[in-house]
Amino acid sequence: MSPRPSLALGLLAMGSLGAAAPCDLYATGGTPCIAAHSTTRALYSAFTGALYQVKRGSDSTTTNIAPLSAGGVANAAAQDTFCASTTCLITIIYDQSGRGNHLTQAPPGGFNGPESNGYDNLASAIGAPVTLNGQKAYGVFVSPGTGYRNDAVSGSATGDAAEGMYAVLDGTHYNGACCFDYGNAETNNLDTGNGHMEAIYYGDSTAWGSGAGSGPWLMADLENGLFSGVSSGYNAGDPSISYRFFTTVLKGGPNKWALRGANAASGSLSTYYSGVRPTATGYNPMSKEGAIILGIGGDNSNGAQGTFYEGVMTTGYPTDATEAAVQANIVAAKYATTSLTSGTAITVGSSISLRATTAGYTTRFLAHTGSNVTTQVVTSSSSTALKQQASWTVRTGLGNSACVSFESKDTTGSYIRHNNFVLQLNANDGTKQFHEDATFCPQTGLSGSGTSIRAWGYPTRYFRHYDNVTYVASNGGVHTFDAAASFNADATWAVTTSFA
């Protein structure tokens, strides 16, 4: 039965006025949050605790980031101060519900992680800057290989019990790999069979199901199937999404479930599917296990990418009226984009050369020989060919217009891109993958001067020269070129007028 109109209107009014936060609204609707995760803001109006923890690369020290005020936006300035002149990772996304259902680095599973110990990577603390009502905050930018998990959750739905969930995502950051999920998953990090998951999925995978158009789509990961409707096939009612900020809603109970979505910056929720469980074996009744995942599949499949800003999980099957109130609250938060770059002399349309700043290497410039991008000694007396090979035209970012791409001065139509984390010069083939791999976001130099250049799709990784070869490298990691020693200097470049 739907709630009385007065209750629905009351919930909506509270959400639109901002007096009640999402988890207050779910509680009022009789389906309280059992987990509430956000790096951007408090999801309870009275919450003042830690939202997330970051660890800096310079000394591995950690600090917690809390809201600026009760129920408010995260204190991004505290993070910026703590992470100045070094790199920072998000190590914990705290649960605001009081149940302790925090998300931490995902452990190995049926599909192992990229690190030597099988654990997934942690997200950069600066990969997804936004503003909420004009106040800066940071989301969780999930690159392939990144994931968070909690296998010992208090209060989550198991078996066929009812639950709800929502997440606010970046609707433009996705791929077709498995699986950018947030929600209920297996507790042993393995694929234990149909119906053992119930999680929000976002991307353009067509391996199991799809919606209208070419994607990306909101679907439900119910294990061994991404569902847009009653079957694992096509649902014309599940639209392709182009919203920059996207509210995703999934709820499920005994032989019923629903997918709903909306522009997180304006408007109301639309229902993409509401009906009975899939007819394939194992999905009715469900066999949910109750772990919580972010950015990965139930067996730790971690090839996906996406950006997460906030999300919750509830006990019970929320009403449409409660979800309408939550959507109104999200809209009232006024998510908006902000600059992905900082303090740099790299501007679109300029012709530049990039000089290494590491002591002993300051005569070396970023240059290419064929498709290989290395550092080479270049001077005013160098050959015209070498000067051209060390010169770059700055273009609007092929994969994100808020950042930049570097076109070769002597090989028109070819750009610096990373492939297996090695920098190369390749012709633009027009694909989404190439565009993303060739997009970089300049920032104030990690060494305190100059410019550092991070990969847009892997914001833990920066242009770095190592044995005169150039990479997108992280500050510490399994690769030799990720070595922490001399990282800040190796990843800082002096921007000069181009040789050619």
C-alpha positions in Angstrom: 0.0 0.0 0.0 1.3 3.5 -0.8 1.7 6.0 2.1 -1.0 8.5 2.7 -0.7 11.6 0.4 0.1 13.8 3.4 3.0 11.6 4.4 4.4 11.6 0.9 4.1 15.4 0.6 5.7 15.8 4.0 8.6 13.7 3.1 9.1 15.6 -0.1 8.9 18.9 1.6 11.5 17.9 4.2 13.8 16.7 1.4 13.5 19.8 -0.7 14.1 22.1 2.3 17.1 20.1 3.3 15.9 19.8 6.9 16.1 16.0 6.6 19.0 14.1 4.9 18.5 10.9 2.9 18.8 8.5 5.9 16.4 10.6 8.0 13.9 10.3 5.1 14.3 6.6 4.9 13.9 6.2 8.6 10.7 8.3 8.5 9.5 6.1 5.7 10.0 3.0 7.8 13.0 1.6 5.9 16.0 2.9 7.8 19.6 2.9 6.4 21.8 0.0 7.4 24.8 1.6 5.6 25.4 5.1 4.4 28.6 6.0 2.4 29.6 9.3 1.0 32.9 11.2 0.6 31.0 14.4 -0.3 28.5 15.0 2.5 26.7 13.8 5.6 23.7 11.6 4.8 22.0 12.2 8.2 21.1 15.8 9.2 22.9 15.4 12.6 26.0 13.5 11.4 29.3 15.1 12.4 31.6 12.1 12.3 34.2 11.0 9.8 33.1 10.6 6.2 36.3 9.0 4.9 40.0 8.5 5.6 42.9 9.5 3.3 46.5 8.4 3.4 49.3 10.5 1.9 52.2 9.2 0.0 54.9 11.2 1.6 54.8 9.4 5.0 51.8 7.1 4.9 50.1 9.1 7.6 46.3 9.0 7.6 43.6 11.5 8.5 39.8 11.5 8.6 37.7 14.0 6.7 34.5 15.1 8.4 31.6 17.5 7.4 32.2 21.2 7.8 29.1 21.2 10.0 26.4 18.7 11.2 24.7 17.3 8.1 27.0 19.3 5.9 29.5 19.0 3.0 32.9 17.4 3.5 35.8 19.5 4.6 37.7 19.4 1.3 40.1 22.1 2.5 41.3 19.9 5.3 42.1 17.2 2.7 43.9 19.7 0.4 46.1 20.9 3.3 46.9 17.4 4.4 47.7 16.2 0.9 49.6 19.3 -0.3 52.8 18.4 -2.3 52.1 14.7 -2.2 49.6 12.1 -3.4 46.7 10.8 -1.3 44.5 7.7 -1.5 41.1 7.1 0.0 41.6 4.2 2.4 38.3 4.0 4.2 34.8 5.1 3.3 33.0 5.3 6.7 29.5 4.1 7.3 27.4 6.9 8.8 24.6 4.6 10.1 26.4 3.7 13.3 26.6 0.0 12.4 30.2 0.1 11.4 29.7 -1.1 7.9 32.7 0.7 6.5 34.2 0.1 3.1 37.9 -0.7 2.8 40.3 -2.0 0.2 38.7 -5.0 -1.5 40.5 -8.3 -0.8 41.3 -11.1 -3.3 38.4 -13.0 -4.8 37.5 -15.4 -7.6 38.9 -12.7 -9.8 42.2 -11.4 -8.3 43.1 -7.8 -8.0 46.1 -6.1 -9.8 48.4 -6.0 -6.8 50.8 -8.8 -6.0 48.8 -9.8 -2.9 45.5 -9.8 -4.9 44.0 -6.7 -3.2 42.4 -4.1 -5.4 43.9 -0.6 -5.7 42.6 2.4 -3.7 41.1 5.4 -5.3 42.9 8.7 -5.7 41.6 11.3 -3.2 41.5 14.0 -5.9 40.2 12.2 -9.0 36.6 13.4 -8.7 36.3 17.0 -7.5 32.8 18.5 -7.4 30.9 21.2 -5.6 27.7 20.9 -3.5 25.9 24.2 -3.1 29.1 25.8 -4.1 31.3 24.0 -1.5 34.1 21.8 -2.9 34.1 18.1 -2.2 35.6 14.9 -3.7 33.9 11.8 -5.0 35.4 8.3 -5.4 37.0 7.9 -8.9 37.1 4.2 -9.6 39.7 3.2 -12.3 39.9 -0.4 -13.5 41.5 -2.4 -10.8 40.1 -0.3 -8.0 37.5 -1.6 -5.4 36.2 -1.4 -1.9 34.3 -4.1 0.2 33.0 -5.2 3.5 32.3 -8.9 4.0 31.0 -8.7 7.6 28.1 -6.3 7.4 25.6 -5.7 10.2 22.0 -5.6 9.4 22.1 -6.1 5.6 19.4 -8.1 3.8 20.1 -11.8 3.3 18.2 -14.5 1.5 15.0 -13.1 0.1 14.6 -10.3 2.6 13.6 -6.8 1.3 16.1 -4.0 0.9 16.6 -0.7 -1.0 19.6 1.3 -2.1 20.5 4.4 -4.1 23.8 5.8 -5.4 24.7 9.1 -7.0 27.2 8.5 -9.8 29.0 10.3 -12.6 26.8 9.4 -15.6 29.6 10.1 -18.1 32.3 7.9 -16.4 31.8 4.2 -17.3 33.0 1.3 -19.5 31.7 -2.1 -20.6 33.8 -4.2 -18.2 32.5 -6.1 -15.2 31.4 -4.6 -13.0 30.9 -1.1 -11.6 28.6 -2.1 -8.7 27.3 -0.7 -5.4 25.3 -3.0 -3.2 24.7 -6.5 -1.8 27.2 -9.2 -2.7 28.8 -12.5 -1.6 30.6 -12.7 1.7 33.4 -14.9 0.4 34.4 -12.9 -2.7 33.4 -15.7 -5.0 30.6 -16.3 -7.5 28.3 -18.5 -5.4 25.5 -18.6 -7.9 22.4 -16.9 -9.4 20.6 -14.6 -7.0 23.4 -14.3 -4.5 23.8 -10.5 -5.2 21.6 -7.5 -5.5 23.6 -4.4 -6.5 23.3 -1.3 -8.6 25.3 -1.7 -11.8 26.2 1.2 -14.2 28.0 0.9 -17.6 27.5 -0.2 -21.1 28.1 -3.9 -20.9 25.9 -6.0 -23.1 27.2 -9.4 -22.0 24.1 -10.3 -20.0 21.4 -7.6 -20.8 20.9 -4.1 -22.0 18.4 -1.2 -22.3 17.4 1.2 -25.1 20.0 2.8 -27.3 23.8 2.2 -27.0 24.1 2.8 -23.2 25.3 3.3 -20.6 22.5 1.8 -18.6 21.4 1.4 -15.0 20.9 -2.3 -14.4 20.8 -4.7 -11.4 23.7 -7.1 -10.8 21.9 -10.2 -9.4 25.0 -12.4 -10.0 25.5 -14.2 -13.3 23.4 -11.6 -14.9 22.9 -7.9 -15.3 19.2 -7.3 -15.5 17.4 -4.3 -16.9 14.0 -6.0 -16.6 12.3 -9.3 -16.0 14.8 -11.2 -18.1 18.5 -10.9 -18.7 17.8 -9.6 -22.2 16.6 -6.3 -23.6 14.3 -3.8 -21.8 13.2 -0.9 -24.0 12.1 0.9 -20.8 15.6 1.2 -19.5 17.1 4.3 -21.2 20.6 5.2 -22.2 21.9 7.8 -19.7 23.7 11.1 -20.4 23.2 12.9 -17.1 26.5 14.2 -15.6 25.1 13.4 -12.1 22.9 10.4 -12.0 20.7 9.1 -9.2 20.4 5.4 -9.4 17.8 3.4 -7.3 17.4 -0.4 -6.9 15.1 -2.2 -4.5 14.1 -5.8 -4.1 11.8 -8.0 -2.0 10.0 -11.4 -2.3 9.2 -11.8 -6.0 9.4 -8.0 -6.7 12.1 -5.5 -7.6 12.4 -2.1 -9.3 15.0 0.0 -11.1 14.6 3.8 -11.0 16.7 6.7 -12.0 16.9 10.5 -12.4 19.1 13.5 -13.2 20.7 14.1 -9.8 20.8 17.8 -10.5 17.1 18.3 -11.4 13.8 16.6 -11.8 12.1 13.5 -10.4 12.7 9.8 -10.5 11.5 7.7 -13.4 10.8 4.0 -13.1 12.7 1.8 -15.6 11.3 -1.5 -14.3 9.0 -2.6 -11.5 7.7 -6.1 -11.4 8.4 -9.7 -10.6 11.8 -11.3 -10.2 13.6 -12.8 -13.3 12.2 -16.1 -14.3 15.6 -17.8 -14.7 16.5 -20.4 -12.1 17.9 -19.0 -8.8 16.4 -15.5 -8.7 13.1 -16.3 -7.0 13.5 -16.6 -4.2 16.8 -14.7 -3.9 19.8 -15.9 -1.9 21.4 -12.6 -1.0 24.5 -12.9 1.3 24.8 -9.4 2.7 28.3 -8.1 1.9 28.7 -4.6 0.5 30.8 -3.8 -2.6 31.8 -0.6 -4.4 33.3 -0.5 -7.9 33.7 -4.3 -8.4 31.6 -7.5 -9.0 30.8 -10.1 -6.4 33.8 -12.2 -7.2 36.0 -9.1 -7.3 35.8 -8.7 -11.1 37.5 -5.3 -11.3 37.8 -4.2 -14.9 35.1 -1.5 -14.6 35.3 2.2 -14.1 33.0 4.8 -12.6 32.6 7.6 -10.0 30.6 7.3 -6.8 29.6 10.3 -4.7 27.1 8.9 -2.2 24.9 6.0 -1.6 22.9 4.0 1.1 21.4 0.6 1.7 18.2 0.1 3.7 16.3 -2.6 5.4 12.8 -3.1 4.0 11.4 -2.1 0.6 11.2 1.7 0.4 8.1 3.4 -1.0 8.2 5.5 -4.1 7.3 8.5 -1.9 10.3 8.0 0.3 12.5 7.7 -2.8 10.9 10.9 -4.2 11.9 12.7 -1.0 15.4 11.4 -1.2 15.7 12.5 -4.9 14.5 16.0 -3.9 17.2 16.1 -1.2 19.8 15.1 -3.7 18.7 17.8 -6.1 18.8 20.4 -3.3 22.4 19.4 -2.6 23.2 21.0 -6.0 25.9 18.8 -7.3 28.0 20.7 -9.9 31.3 20.2 -11.7 34.5 22.1 -10.8 38.0 22.4 -12.2 40.0 19.2 -12.7 43.3 21.2 -13.1 45.2 23.5 -10.9 48.1 26.0 -10.9 49.5 25.2 -14.3 51.0 27.0 -17.3 49.6 24.4 -19.7 46.7 26.0 -21.7 44.8 24.8 -24.7 46.2 26.0 -27.9 49.7 26.6 -26.6 52.8 24.9 -28.0 55.0 23.6 -25.3 58.0 21.4 -24.4 58.3 19.6 -21.1 61.6 19.5 -19.3 62.5 17.1 -16.5 63.1 18.7 -13.1 64.9 15.9 -11.3 68.5 16.8 -10.4 70.9 15.5 -12.9 68.2 15.2 -15.6 67.3 18.8 -16.2 68.6 18.9 -19.8 66.2 16.2 -20.8 62.8 16.8 -22.4 59.8 14.7 -23.2 60.2 13.6 -26.8 59.2 10.8 -29.1 61.1 8.5 -31.5 58.4 7.0 -33.6 55.8 5.7 -31.1 58.2 5.6 -28.2 57.9 8.5 -25.7 61.1 9.0 -23.7 63.2 11.8 -22.3 66.0 13.1 -24.5 68.7 15.8 -24.2 67.5 18.7 -26.3 69.3 22.0 -26.7 69.1 25.1 -29.0 71.8 23.4 -31.2 69.8 20.1 -31.6 68.6 19.0 -35.0 65.4 20.5 -36.3 63.9 16.9 -36.2 64.7 16.4 -32.6 63.3 19.8 -31.6 60.0 18.9 -33.4 59.9 15.6 -31.7 60.2 17.4 -28.3 57.4 19.8 -29.1 53.7 19.4 -28.4 50.5 21.3 -29.1 48.0 21.4 -26.2 44.5 20.4 -27.3 41.2 20.1 -25.4 41.1 16.8 -23.7 39.8 14.1 -26.1 38.2 12.1 -23.3 37.2 15.0 -21.0 37.1 18.6 -22.1 38.1 19.8 -18.6 41.6 18.4 -19.1 44.0 18.3 -22.1 45.6 16.1 -24.7 49.1 16.5 -26.2 49.3 16.4 -30.0 52.7 15.9 -31.7 54.0 18.9 -33.5 55.7 16.8 -36.2 53.1 14.0 -36.5 49.7 15.7 -36.9 46.8 13.7 -35.5 49.0 11.6 -33.2 48.8 12.1 -29.4 50.5 11.0 -26.3 48.5 8.2 -24.7 49.2 5.6 -22.1 49.1 1.9 -22.9 49.8 -0.6 -20.0 51.0 2.5 -18.2 53.7 3.3 -20.7 53.6 6.6 -22.6 53.3 6.2 -26.4 52.6 8.4 -29.4 49.8 6.9 -31.4 47.4 8.1 -34.1 43.9 9.1 -32.8 41.7 6.2 -33.8 38.5 7.9 -32.6 37.7 5.3 -30.0 36.5 6.0 -26.5 39.4 4.1 -25.0 42.0 6.1 -27.0 40.4 9.4 -26.1 40.4 8.5 -22.4 44.0 7.2 -22.5 45.1 10.4 -24.2 43.6 12.7 -21.7 45.6 14.3 -18.8 44.9 16.8 -16.1 47.8 19.2 -15.2 48.2 20.3 -11.6 50.6 22.2 -9.4 53.8 20.3 -9.3 54.2 17.6 -6.7 57.7 18.9 -5.9 56.3 22.3 -5.0 57.0 24.1 -8.3 56.4 23.3 -11.9 53.6 21.1 -13.2 52.6 17.5 -12.6 50.4 15.8 -15.2 48.0 13.0 -14.0 46.2 10.6 -16.2 42.5 11.4 -16.2 41.4 7.8 -16.2 43.9 6.8 -13.6 44.3 9.8 -11.3 46.7 8.0 -9.0 49.1 8.0 -11.9 51.3 10.8 -13.3 53.7 11.4 -16.2 57.0 10.1 -14.8 60.4 9.6 -16.3 62.3 6.5 -15.0 65.5 5.4 -16.6 64.6 7.9 -19.3 61.5 6.0 -20.3 58.2 7.7 -19.5 55.2 6.2 -17.8 52.0 7.1 -16.0 53.3 6.0 -12.6 51.8 5.8 -9.1 53.6 6.9 -5.9 54.5 3.4 -4.8 53.2 0.2 -6.3 54.1 -3.1 -7.8 55.9 -1.8 -10.9 59.6 -0.8 -10.8 58.6 2.6 -12.3 56.2 3.2 -9.3 59.1 3.4 -6.9 58.5 6.0 -4.2 62.0 7.3 -4.2 62.3 10.5 -6.1 58.7 10.3 -7.2 57.7 13.9 -6.7 60.7 15.2 -8.6 60.4 12.6 -11.4 56.7 13.5 -11.8 57.2 17.3 -11.9 57.9 19.0 -15.2 59.0 22.5 -16.2 56.7 23.9 -19.0 58.6 25.8 -21.6 57.9 27.4 -25.0 58.1 24.7 -27.6 61.4 24.1 -29.5 59.4 24.0 -32.7 
